[in-house]
Amino acid sequence: MTIIRADNIYYGYKKNSSIIKGLSLEIDNNITALIGENGSGKTTLGKLLCGIFKPTQGTVYINNEPTNNMSLGEIGKTIGYLFQNPNRQIFALTVKEQMLFVDQIMDKDDIESKTRMENILNYFDLHEKLNEYTYRLSQGEKQRLALASIILSNPRYLILDEPTTGLDIIRKQRLADYIKDIKVEDIGILIISHDMEFVNENADRIITLSKGEIIHDTK
């Protein structure tokens, strides 16, 4: 089942200069990896697919609905996006406040939601950091907190931009295990990564981008 579809999309920061060039793509609920050299347009494409950027031409569809007039908040109910830099999505003073902030945005304040939050914190080894100031966290801990926050919002699809950054081997394996767990729950994932070992071990499909165009797709 197609969750995200890009139909002949273009995007450029400057007039007459496109980073993404006439790209068409369909993504389902499998684990898809997007690879390519620096400057190939991977992160830009990820932001187009989740609504952070809007195409200068063409259309992105989510569940067959065009996103042209959708707000970022509307899209965010379906798609969760992990930034390369976790500081861009950590807004609260402490770990606990960050997770409660997400809960409030999603209008969830019940026992089931609190239990789910505790389970996610435990899964990412953050429960003992509950009252820790977020600015004191290591880069890897911030990455895990950002990912935990996204997962708490219960999205239908995840776009993870360089998710293994700052993670040691053990936590990379934990991330891989979690990705496989949520795949069973019918949640799709797009991994944008330079970590080819992680990609080869975990992706069902690998798309290679070069100069804003798809040059290879293992689909």
Biotite code that builds the C-alpha atoms (Angstrom):
import biotite.structure as struc

atoms = struc.array([
    struc.Atom([0.000, 0.000, 0.000], chain_id="A", res_id=1, res_name="MET", atom_name="CA", element="C"),
    struc.Atom([1.410, 3.374, -1.054], chain_id="A", res_id=2, res_name="THR", atom_name="CA", element="C"),
    struc.Atom([1.622, 5.857, 1.819], chain_id="A", res_id=3, res_name="ILE", atom_name="CA", element="C"),
    struc.Atom([3.667, 8.656, 0.217], chain_id="A", res_id=4, res_name="ILE", atom_name="CA", element="C"),
    struc.Atom([3.767, 9.511, -3.474], chain_id="A", res_id=5, res_name="ARG", atom_name="CA", element="C"),
    struc.Atom([5.774, 12.209, -5.218], chain_id="A", res_id=6, res_name="ALA", atom_name="CA", element="C"),
    struc.Atom([4.565, 13.127, -8.696], chain_id="A", res_id=7, res_name="ASP", atom_name="CA", element="C"),
    struc.Atom([7.119, 14.907, -10.900], chain_id="A", res_id=8, res_name="ASN", atom_name="CA", element="C"),
    struc.Atom([8.337, 17.209, -8.119], chain_id="A", res_id=9, res_name="ILE", atom_name="CA", element="C"),
    struc.Atom([10.919, 19.968, -8.437], chain_id="A", res_id=10, res_name="TYR", atom_name="CA", element="C"),
    struc.Atom([12.503, 22.051, -5.710], chain_id="A", res_id=11, res_name="TYR", atom_name="CA", element="C"),
    struc.Atom([15.165, 24.744, -5.690], chain_id="A", res_id=12, res_name="GLY", atom_name="CA", element="C"),
    struc.Atom([16.391, 27.358, -3.256], chain_id="A", res_id=13, res_name="TYR", atom_name="CA", element="C"),
    struc.Atom([17.161, 29.714, -6.133], chain_id="A", res_id=14, res_name="LYS", atom_name="CA", element="C"),
    struc.Atom([15.157, 30.586, -9.229], chain_id="A", res_id=15, res_name="LYS", atom_name="CA", element="C"),
    struc.Atom([16.052, 28.434, -12.250], chain_id="A", res_id=16, res_name="ASN", atom_name="CA", element="C"),
    struc.Atom([18.184, 26.150, -10.064], chain_id="A", res_id=17, res_name="SER", atom_name="CA", element="C"),
    struc.Atom([16.562, 22.870, -8.956], chain_id="A", res_id=18, res_name="SER", atom_name="CA", element="C"),
    struc.Atom([17.955, 20.569, -6.278], chain_id="A", res_id=19, res_name="ILE", atom_name="CA", element="C"),
    struc.Atom([15.194, 18.021, -6.919], chain_id="A", res_id=20, res_name="ILE", atom_name="CA", element="C"),
    struc.Atom([14.466, 17.573, -10.620], chain_id="A", res_id=21, res_name="LYS", atom_name="CA", element="C"),
    struc.Atom([11.255, 16.020, -11.897], chain_id="A", res_id=22, res_name="GLY", atom_name="CA", element="C"),
    struc.Atom([11.325, 13.242, -9.315], chain_id="A", res_id=23, res_name="LEU", atom_name="CA", element="C"),
    struc.Atom([8.523, 10.686, -9.047], chain_id="A", res_id=24, res_name="SER", atom_name="CA", element="C"),
    struc.Atom([8.407, 8.115, -6.284], chain_id="A", res_id=25, res_name="LEU", atom_name="CA", element="C"),
    struc.Atom([6.035, 5.818, -4.413], chain_id="A", res_id=26, res_name="GLU", atom_name="CA", element="C"),
    struc.Atom([6.815, 4.632, -0.886], chain_id="A", res_id=27, res_name="ILE", atom_name="CA", element="C"),
    struc.Atom([4.934, 1.949, 1.015], chain_id="A", res_id=28, res_name="ASP", atom_name="CA", element="C"),
    struc.Atom([5.068, 0.637, 4.574], chain_id="A", res_id=29, res_name="ASN", atom_name="CA", element="C"),
    struc.Atom([8.331, -1.255, 4.155], chain_id="A", res_id=30, res_name="ASN", atom_name="CA", element="C"),
    struc.Atom([11.753, -0.054, 5.312], chain_id="A", res_id=31, res_name="ILE", atom_name="CA", element="C"),
    struc.Atom([13.164, 2.121, 2.535], chain_id="A", res_id=32, res_name="THR", atom_name="CA", element="C"),
    struc.Atom([16.653, 3.650, 2.542], chain_id="A", res_id=33, res_name="ALA", atom_name="CA", element="C"),
    struc.Atom([17.669, 6.785, 0.656], chain_id="A", res_id=34, res_name="LEU", atom_name="CA", element="C"),
    struc.Atom([21.377, 7.016, -0.072], chain_id="A", res_id=35, res_name="ILE", atom_name="CA", element="C"),
    struc.Atom([23.668, 9.260, -2.115], chain_id="A", res_id=36, res_name="GLY", atom_name="CA", element="C"),
    struc.Atom([26.659, 11.546, -1.867], chain_id="A", res_id=37, res_name="GLU", atom_name="CA", element="C"),
    struc.Atom([26.608, 14.822, 0.067], chain_id="A", res_id=38, res_name="ASN", atom_name="CA", element="C"),
    struc.Atom([24.641, 17.376, -1.925], chain_id="A", res_id=39, res_name="GLY", atom_name="CA", element="C"),
    struc.Atom([22.639, 14.762, -3.817], chain_id="A", res_id=40, res_name="SER", atom_name="CA", element="C"),
    struc.Atom([19.365, 16.095, -2.388], chain_id="A", res_id=41, res_name="GLY", atom_name="CA", element="C"),
    struc.Atom([18.562, 13.382, 0.171], chain_id="A", res_id=42, res_name="LYS", atom_name="CA", element="C"),
    struc.Atom([17.654, 15.654, 3.076], chain_id="A", res_id=43, res_name="THR", atom_name="CA", element="C"),
    struc.Atom([15.806, 18.052, 0.779], chain_id="A", res_id=44, res_name="THR", atom_name="CA", element="C"),
    struc.Atom([13.717, 15.177, -0.580], chain_id="A", res_id=45, res_name="LEU", atom_name="CA", element="C"),
    struc.Atom([12.962, 13.967, 2.943], chain_id="A", res_id=46, res_name="GLY", atom_name="CA", element="C"),
    struc.Atom([11.721, 17.437, 3.907], chain_id="A", res_id=47, res_name="LYS", atom_name="CA", element="C"),
    struc.Atom([9.586, 17.612, 0.771], chain_id="A", res_id=48, res_name="LEU", atom_name="CA", element="C"),
    struc.Atom([7.966, 14.275, 1.560], chain_id="A", res_id=49, res_name="LEU", atom_name="CA", element="C"),
    struc.Atom([7.016, 15.342, 5.103], chain_id="A", res_id=50, res_name="CYS", atom_name="CA", element="C"),
    struc.Atom([5.833, 18.854, 4.252], chain_id="A", res_id=51, res_name="GLY", atom_name="CA", element="C"),
    struc.Atom([8.660, 20.925, 5.742], chain_id="A", res_id=52, res_name="ILE", atom_name="CA", element="C"),
    struc.Atom([9.397, 22.088, 2.186], chain_id="A", res_id=53, res_name="PHE", atom_name="CA", element="C"),
    struc.Atom([6.775, 22.512, -0.549], chain_id="A", res_id=54, res_name="LYS", atom_name="CA", element="C"),
    struc.Atom([7.635, 21.556, -4.156], chain_id="A", res_id=55, res_name="PRO", atom_name="CA", element="C"),
    struc.Atom([8.080, 24.457, -6.569], chain_id="A", res_id=56, res_name="THR", atom_name="CA", element="C"),
    struc.Atom([6.433, 22.189, -9.126], chain_id="A", res_id=57, res_name="GLN", atom_name="CA", element="C"),
    struc.Atom([4.625, 18.849, -8.882], chain_id="A", res_id=58, res_name="GLY", atom_name="CA", element="C"),
    struc.Atom([2.710, 17.321, -5.991], chain_id="A", res_id=59, res_name="THR", atom_name="CA", element="C"),
    struc.Atom([3.367, 15.155, -2.943], chain_id="A", res_id=60, res_name="VAL", atom_name="CA", element="C"),
    struc.Atom([0.500, 12.911, -1.838], chain_id="A", res_id=61, res_name="TYR", atom_name="CA", element="C"),
    struc.Atom([-0.028, 11.273, 1.556], chain_id="A", res_id=62, res_name="ILE", atom_name="CA", element="C"),
    struc.Atom([-2.574, 8.461, 1.555], chain_id="A", res_id=63, res_name="ASN", atom_name="CA", element="C"),
    struc.Atom([-3.599, 9.701, -1.921], chain_id="A", res_id=64, res_name="ASN", atom_name="CA", element="C"),
    struc.Atom([-4.362, 13.195, -0.590], chain_id="A", res_id=65, res_name="GLU", atom_name="CA", element="C"),
    struc.Atom([-2.385, 16.123, -2.110], chain_id="A", res_id=66, res_name="PRO", atom_name="CA", element="C"),
    struc.Atom([-0.382, 17.985, 0.526], chain_id="A", res_id=67, res_name="THR", atom_name="CA", element="C"),
    struc.Atom([-0.216, 21.342, -1.295], chain_id="A", res_id=68, res_name="ASN", atom_name="CA", element="C"),
    struc.Atom([-2.725, 22.972, 1.051], chain_id="A", res_id=69, res_name="ASN", atom_name="CA", element="C"),
    struc.Atom([-2.069, 20.855, 4.142], chain_id="A", res_id=70, res_name="MET", atom_name="CA", element="C"),
    struc.Atom([-0.453, 22.492, 7.161], chain_id="A", res_id=71, res_name="SER", atom_name="CA", element="C"),
    struc.Atom([2.706, 21.038, 8.674], chain_id="A", res_id=72, res_name="LEU", atom_name="CA", element="C"),
    struc.Atom([0.633, 20.097, 11.724], chain_id="A", res_id=73, res_name="GLY", atom_name="CA", element="C"),
    struc.Atom([-1.817, 18.104, 9.613], chain_id="A", res_id=74, res_name="GLU", atom_name="CA", element="C"),
    struc.Atom([0.983, 16.236, 7.866], chain_id="A", res_id=75, res_name="ILE", atom_name="CA", element="C"),
    struc.Atom([2.735, 15.685, 11.204], chain_id="A", res_id=76, res_name="GLY", atom_name="CA", element="C"),
    struc.Atom([-0.171, 13.569, 12.411], chain_id="A", res_id=77, res_name="LYS", atom_name="CA", element="C"),
    struc.Atom([0.775, 11.017, 9.751], chain_id="A", res_id=78, res_name="THR", atom_name="CA", element="C"),
    struc.Atom([4.515, 11.509, 9.218], chain_id="A", res_id=79, res_name="ILE", atom_name="CA", element="C"),
    struc.Atom([7.194, 11.919, 11.875], chain_id="A", res_id=80, res_name="GLY", atom_name="CA", element="C"),
    struc.Atom([10.547, 13.431, 10.846], chain_id="A", res_id=81, res_name="TYR", atom_name="CA", element="C"),
    struc.Atom([13.866, 13.036, 12.667], chain_id="A", res_id=82, res_name="LEU", atom_name="CA", element="C"),
    struc.Atom([16.303, 15.871, 11.910], chain_id="A", res_id=83, res_name="PHE", atom_name="CA", element="C"),
    struc.Atom([20.040, 15.279, 11.522], chain_id="A", res_id=84, res_name="GLN", atom_name="CA", element="C"),
    struc.Atom([20.560, 17.712, 14.394], chain_id="A", res_id=85, res_name="ASN", atom_name="CA", element="C"),
    struc.Atom([18.370, 16.646, 17.358], chain_id="A", res_id=86, res_name="PRO", atom_name="CA", element="C"),
    struc.Atom([18.649, 20.123, 18.909], chain_id="A", res_id=87, res_name="ASN", atom_name="CA", element="C"),
    struc.Atom([16.185, 21.298, 16.257], chain_id="A", res_id=88, res_name="ARG", atom_name="CA", element="C"),
    struc.Atom([13.373, 19.264, 17.791], chain_id="A", res_id=89, res_name="GLN", atom_name="CA", element="C"),
    struc.Atom([14.145, 19.316, 21.506], chain_id="A", res_id=90, res_name="ILE", atom_name="CA", element="C"),
    struc.Atom([12.220, 22.243, 22.966], chain_id="A", res_id=91, res_name="PHE", atom_name="CA", element="C"),
    struc.Atom([11.920, 21.510, 26.673], chain_id="A", res_id=92, res_name="ALA", atom_name="CA", element="C"),
    struc.Atom([14.240, 22.015, 29.638], chain_id="A", res_id=93, res_name="LEU", atom_name="CA", element="C"),
    struc.Atom([14.191, 18.386, 30.833], chain_id="A", res_id=94, res_name="THR", atom_name="CA", element="C"),
    struc.Atom([13.650, 14.960, 29.283], chain_id="A", res_id=95, res_name="VAL", atom_name="CA", element="C"),
    struc.Atom([10.335, 14.581, 31.117], chain_id="A", res_id=96, res_name="LYS", atom_name="CA", element="C"),
    struc.Atom([9.079, 17.980, 29.955], chain_id="A", res_id=97, res_name="GLU", atom_name="CA", element="C"),
    struc.Atom([10.006, 17.132, 26.356], chain_id="A", res_id=98, res_name="GLN", atom_name="CA", element="C"),
    struc.Atom([7.910, 13.965, 26.399], chain_id="A", res_id=99, res_name="MET", atom_name="CA", element="C"),
    struc.Atom([4.994, 15.673, 28.177], chain_id="A", res_id=100, res_name="LEU", atom_name="CA", element="C"),
    struc.Atom([5.157, 18.473, 25.606], chain_id="A", res_id=101, res_name="PHE", atom_name="CA", element="C"),
    struc.Atom([4.607, 15.953, 22.799], chain_id="A", res_id=102, res_name="VAL", atom_name="CA", element="C"),
    struc.Atom([1.732, 14.365, 24.719], chain_id="A", res_id=103, res_name="ASP", atom_name="CA", element="C"),
    struc.Atom([0.021, 17.744, 25.102], chain_id="A", res_id=104, res_name="GLN", atom_name="CA", element="C"),
    struc.Atom([0.380, 18.523, 21.400], chain_id="A", res_id=105, res_name="ILE", atom_name="CA", element="C"),
    struc.Atom([-1.247, 15.204, 20.559], chain_id="A", res_id=106, res_name="MET", atom_name="CA", element="C"),
    struc.Atom([-4.052, 15.900, 23.095], chain_id="A", res_id=107, res_name="ASP", atom_name="CA", element="C"),
    struc.Atom([-3.247, 12.750, 25.028], chain_id="A", res_id=108, res_name="LYS", atom_name="CA", element="C"),
    struc.Atom([-3.482, 12.701, 28.786], chain_id="A", res_id=109, res_name="ASP", atom_name="CA", element="C"),
    struc.Atom([-4.647, 9.222, 29.763], chain_id="A", res_id=110, res_name="ASP", atom_name="CA", element="C"),
    struc.Atom([-3.189, 6.208, 31.551], chain_id="A", res_id=111, res_name="ILE", atom_name="CA", element="C"),
    struc.Atom([-2.551, 4.334, 28.303], chain_id="A", res_id=112, res_name="GLU", atom_name="CA", element="C"),
    struc.Atom([-0.544, 7.267, 26.942], chain_id="A", res_id=113, res_name="SER", atom_name="CA", element="C"),
    struc.Atom([1.522, 7.548, 30.141], chain_id="A", res_id=114, res_name="LYS", atom_name="CA", element="C"),
    struc.Atom([2.263, 3.807, 30.032], chain_id="A", res_id=115, res_name="THR", atom_name="CA", element="C"),
    struc.Atom([3.338, 4.084, 26.412], chain_id="A", res_id=116, res_name="ARG", atom_name="CA", element="C"),
    struc.Atom([5.617, 6.991, 27.295], chain_id="A", res_id=117, res_name="MET", atom_name="CA", element="C"),
    struc.Atom([7.279, 4.967, 30.050], chain_id="A", res_id=118, res_name="GLU", atom_name="CA", element="C"),
    struc.Atom([7.766, 2.018, 27.699], chain_id="A", res_id=119, res_name="ASN", atom_name="CA", element="C"),
    struc.Atom([9.388, 4.224, 25.058], chain_id="A", res_id=120, res_name="ILE", atom_name="CA", element="C"),
    struc.Atom([11.676, 5.889, 27.618], chain_id="A", res_id=121, res_name="LEU", atom_name="CA", element="C"),
    struc.Atom([12.742, 2.480, 28.899], chain_id="A", res_id=122, res_name="ASN", atom_name="CA", element="C"),
    struc.Atom([13.316, 1.196, 25.387], chain_id="A", res_id=123, res_name="TYR", atom_name="CA", element="C"),
    struc.Atom([15.700, 4.039, 24.591], chain_id="A", res_id=124, res_name="PHE", atom_name="CA", element="C"),
    struc.Atom([17.450, 3.901, 27.985], chain_id="A", res_id=125, res_name="ASP", atom_name="CA", element="C"),
    struc.Atom([16.160, 7.342, 28.933], chain_id="A", res_id=126, res_name="LEU", atom_name="CA", element="C"),
    struc.Atom([14.037, 6.598, 31.998], chain_id="A", res_id=127, res_name="HIS", atom_name="CA", element="C"),
    struc.Atom([16.903, 7.290, 34.402], chain_id="A", res_id=128, res_name="GLU", atom_name="CA", element="C"),
    struc.Atom([17.454, 10.601, 32.583], chain_id="A", res_id=129, res_name="LYS", atom_name="CA", element="C"),
    struc.Atom([13.860, 11.704, 33.142], chain_id="A", res_id=130, res_name="LEU", atom_name="CA", element="C"),
    struc.Atom([14.768, 14.795, 35.200], chain_id="A", res_id=131, res_name="ASN", atom_name="CA", element="C"),
    struc.Atom([18.021, 15.514, 33.358], chain_id="A", res_id=132, res_name="GLU", atom_name="CA", element="C"),
    struc.Atom([18.403, 18.905, 31.691], chain_id="A", res_id=133, res_name="TYR", atom_name="CA", element="C"),
    struc.Atom([18.304, 18.350, 27.936], chain_id="A", res_id=134, res_name="THR", atom_name="CA", element="C"),
    struc.Atom([21.306, 20.604, 27.323], chain_id="A", res_id=135, res_name="TYR", atom_name="CA", element="C"),
    struc.Atom([23.406, 18.257, 29.465], chain_id="A", res_id=136, res_name="ARG", atom_name="CA", element="C"),
    struc.Atom([22.624, 15.192, 27.351], chain_id="A", res_id=137, res_name="LEU", atom_name="CA", element="C"),
    struc.Atom([25.254, 13.737, 25.053], chain_id="A", res_id=138, res_name="SER", atom_name="CA", element="C"),
    struc.Atom([24.684, 13.910, 21.294], chain_id="A", res_id=139, res_name="GLN", atom_name="CA", element="C"),
    struc.Atom([23.638, 10.264, 21.253], chain_id="A", res_id=140, res_name="GLY", atom_name="CA", element="C"),
    struc.Atom([21.200, 10.810, 24.139], chain_id="A", res_id=141, res_name="GLU", atom_name="CA", element="C"),
    struc.Atom([19.695, 13.811, 22.369], chain_id="A", res_id=142, res_name="LYS", atom_name="CA", element="C"),
    struc.Atom([19.272, 11.719, 19.232], chain_id="A", res_id=143, res_name="GLN", atom_name="CA", element="C"),
    struc.Atom([17.476, 9.032, 21.222], chain_id="A", res_id=144, res_name="ARG", atom_name="CA", element="C"),
    struc.Atom([15.254, 11.615, 22.945], chain_id="A", res_id=145, res_name="LEU", atom_name="CA", element="C"),
    struc.Atom([14.304, 13.202, 19.624], chain_id="A", res_id=146, res_name="ALA", atom_name="CA", element="C"),
    struc.Atom([13.435, 9.793, 18.191], chain_id="A", res_id=147, res_name="LEU", atom_name="CA", element="C"),
    struc.Atom([11.496, 8.828, 21.324], chain_id="A", res_id=148, res_name="ALA", atom_name="CA", element="C"),
    struc.Atom([9.501, 12.076, 21.050], chain_id="A", res_id=149, res_name="SER", atom_name="CA", element="C"),
    struc.Atom([8.567, 11.336, 17.451], chain_id="A", res_id=150, res_name="ILE", atom_name="CA", element="C"),
    struc.Atom([7.560, 7.761, 18.189], chain_id="A", res_id=151, res_name="ILE", atom_name="CA", element="C"),
    struc.Atom([5.400, 8.934, 21.109], chain_id="A", res_id=152, res_name="LEU", atom_name="CA", element="C"),
    struc.Atom([3.316, 10.960, 18.642], chain_id="A", res_id=153, res_name="SER", atom_name="CA", element="C"),
    struc.Atom([2.348, 7.636, 17.027], chain_id="A", res_id=154, res_name="ASN", atom_name="CA", element="C"),
    struc.Atom([2.904, 8.532, 13.355], chain_id="A", res_id=155, res_name="PRO", atom_name="CA", element="C"),
    struc.Atom([1.848, 6.337, 10.441], chain_id="A", res_id=156, res_name="ARG", atom_name="CA", element="C"),
    struc.Atom([5.230, 6.830, 8.762], chain_id="A", res_id=157, res_name="TYR", atom_name="CA", element="C"),
    struc.Atom([8.721, 7.810, 9.939], chain_id="A", res_id=158, res_name="LEU", atom_name="CA", element="C"),
    struc.Atom([11.428, 9.673, 8.025], chain_id="A", res_id=159, res_name="ILE", atom_name="CA", element="C"),
    struc.Atom([14.747, 9.338, 9.830], chain_id="A", res_id=160, res_name="LEU", atom_name="CA", element="C"),
    struc.Atom([17.593, 11.596, 8.660], chain_id="A", res_id=161, res_name="ASP", atom_name="CA", element="C"),
    struc.Atom([20.927, 10.018, 9.646], chain_id="A", res_id=162, res_name="GLU", atom_name="CA", element="C"),
    struc.Atom([19.404, 8.185, 12.659], chain_id="A", res_id=163, res_name="PRO", atom_name="CA", element="C"),
    struc.Atom([22.610, 6.342, 13.612], chain_id="A", res_id=164, res_name="THR", atom_name="CA", element="C"),
    struc.Atom([24.599, 9.544, 14.181], chain_id="A", res_id=165, res_name="THR", atom_name="CA", element="C"),
    struc.Atom([26.039, 9.539, 17.702], chain_id="A", res_id=166, res_name="GLY", atom_name="CA", element="C"),
    struc.Atom([24.959, 5.960, 18.427], chain_id="A", res_id=167, res_name="LEU", atom_name="CA", element="C"),
    struc.Atom([27.407, 3.263, 19.501], chain_id="A", res_id=168, res_name="ASP", atom_name="CA", element="C"),
    struc.Atom([27.213, -0.305, 18.162], chain_id="A", res_id=169, res_name="ILE", atom_name="CA", element="C"),
    struc.Atom([24.871, -1.499, 20.911], chain_id="A", res_id=170, res_name="ILE", atom_name="CA", element="C"),
    struc.Atom([22.404, 1.348, 20.426], chain_id="A", res_id=171, res_name="ARG", atom_name="CA", element="C"),
    struc.Atom([22.578, 0.999, 16.642], chain_id="A", res_id=172, res_name="LYS", atom_name="CA", element="C"),
    struc.Atom([21.451, -2.581, 17.122], chain_id="A", res_id=173, res_name="GLN", atom_name="CA", element="C"),
    struc.Atom([18.721, -1.393, 19.497], chain_id="A", res_id=174, res_name="ARG", atom_name="CA", element="C"),
    struc.Atom([17.557, 1.056, 16.830], chain_id="A", res_id=175, res_name="LEU", atom_name="CA", element="C"),
    struc.Atom([17.588, -1.720, 14.221], chain_id="A", res_id=176, res_name="ALA", atom_name="CA", element="C"),
    struc.Atom([15.529, -3.932, 16.529], chain_id="A", res_id=177, res_name="ASP", atom_name="CA", element="C"),
    struc.Atom([13.019, -1.150, 17.107], chain_id="A", res_id=178, res_name="TYR", atom_name="CA", element="C"),
    struc.Atom([12.703, -0.476, 13.378], chain_id="A", res_id=179, res_name="ILE", atom_name="CA", element="C"),
    struc.Atom([11.893, -4.136, 12.817], chain_id="A", res_id=180, res_name="LYS", atom_name="CA", element="C"),
    struc.Atom([9.409, -4.107, 15.704], chain_id="A", res_id=181, res_name="ASP", atom_name="CA", element="C"),
    struc.Atom([7.432, -1.152, 14.374], chain_id="A", res_id=182, res_name="ILE", atom_name="CA", element="C"),
    struc.Atom([7.463, -2.584, 10.853], chain_id="A", res_id=183, res_name="LYS", atom_name="CA", element="C"),
    struc.Atom([5.335, -5.392, 12.284], chain_id="A", res_id=184, res_name="VAL", atom_name="CA", element="C"),
    struc.Atom([2.875, -2.694, 13.417], chain_id="A", res_id=185, res_name="GLU", atom_name="CA", element="C"),
    struc.Atom([2.478, -1.644, 9.759], chain_id="A", res_id=186, res_name="ASP", atom_name="CA", element="C"),
    struc.Atom([4.438, 1.606, 10.155], chain_id="A", res_id=187, res_name="ILE", atom_name="CA", element="C"),
    struc.Atom([6.611, 2.559, 7.195], chain_id="A", res_id=188, res_name="GLY", atom_name="CA", element="C"),
    struc.Atom([10.108, 4.002, 7.528], chain_id="A", res_id=189, res_name="ILE", atom_name="CA", element="C"),
    struc.Atom([12.374, 6.004, 5.233], chain_id="A", res_id=190, res_name="LEU", atom_name="CA", element="C"),
    struc.Atom([16.003, 6.012, 6.404], chain_id="A", res_id=191, res_name="ILE", atom_name="CA", element="C"),
    struc.Atom([18.257, 8.734, 4.968], chain_id="A", res_id=192, res_name="ILE", atom_name="CA", element="C"),
    struc.Atom([21.774, 7.573, 5.685], chain_id="A", res_id=193, res_name="SER", atom_name="CA", element="C"),
    struc.Atom([25.460, 7.350, 4.831], chain_id="A", res_id=194, res_name="HIS", atom_name="CA", element="C"),
    struc.Atom([25.758, 4.305, 7.103], chain_id="A", res_id=195, res_name="ASP", atom_name="CA", element="C"),
    struc.Atom([25.794, 1.619, 4.414], chain_id="A", res_id=196, res_name="MET", atom_name="CA", element="C"),
    struc.Atom([26.301, -1.227, 6.869], chain_id="A", res_id=197, res_name="GLU", atom_name="CA", element="C"),
    struc.Atom([23.137, -0.207, 8.723], chain_id="A", res_id=198, res_name="PHE", atom_name="CA", element="C"),
    struc.Atom([21.251, 0.311, 5.452], chain_id="A", res_id=199, res_name="VAL", atom_name="CA", element="C"),
    struc.Atom([22.261, -3.030, 3.952], chain_id="A", res_id=200, res_name="ASN", atom_name="CA", element="C"),
    struc.Atom([21.313, -4.912, 7.112], chain_id="A", res_id=201, res_name="GLU", atom_name="CA", element="C"),
    struc.Atom([17.924, -3.271, 7.651], chain_id="A", res_id=202, res_name="ASN", atom_name="CA", element="C"),
    struc.Atom([16.414, -1.858, 4.452], chain_id="A", res_id=203, res_name="ALA", atom_name="CA", element="C"),
    struc.Atom([13.955, -3.727, 2.247], chain_id="A", res_id=204, res_name="ASP", atom_name="CA", element="C"),
    struc.Atom([14.531, -1.247, -0.558], chain_id="A", res_id=205, res_name="ARG", atom_name="CA", element="C"),
    struc.Atom([17.423, 1.100, -1.362], chain_id="A", res_id=206, res_name="ILE", atom_name="CA", element="C"),
    struc.Atom([17.026, 4.229, -3.496], chain_id="A", res_id=207, res_name="ILE", atom_name="CA", element="C"),
    struc.Atom([20.134, 6.037, -4.735], chain_id="A", res_id=208, res_name="THR", atom_name="CA", element="C"),
    struc.Atom([19.909, 9.761, -5.405], chain_id="A", res_id=209, res_name="LEU", atom_name="CA", element="C"),
    struc.Atom([22.364, 11.820, -7.465], chain_id="A", res_id=210, res_name="SER", atom_name="CA", element="C"),
    struc.Atom([22.008, 15.508, -8.326], chain_id="A", res_id=211, res_name="LYS", atom_name="CA", element="C"),
    struc.Atom([18.351, 15.483, -7.372], chain_id="A", res_id=212, res_name="GLY", atom_name="CA", element="C"),
    struc.Atom([17.397, 12.474, -9.464], chain_id="A", res_id=213, res_name="GLU", atom_name="CA", element="C"),
    struc.Atom([16.899, 8.778, -8.735], chain_id="A", res_id=214, res_name="ILE", atom_name="CA", element="C"),
    struc.Atom([19.632, 6.799, -10.463], chain_id="A", res_id=215, res_name="ILE", atom_name="CA", element="C"),
    struc.Atom([18.954, 3.386, -8.907], chain_id="A", res_id=216, res_name="HIS", atom_name="CA", element="C"),
    struc.Atom([16.085, 1.726, -7.077], chain_id="A", res_id=217, res_name="ASP", atom_name="CA", element="C"),
    struc.Atom([16.165, -1.862, -5.806], chain_id="A", res_id=218, res_name="THR", atom_name="CA", element="C"),
    struc.Atom([12.347, -2.053, -5.694], chain_id="A", res_id=219, res_name="LYS", atom_name="CA", element="C"),
])
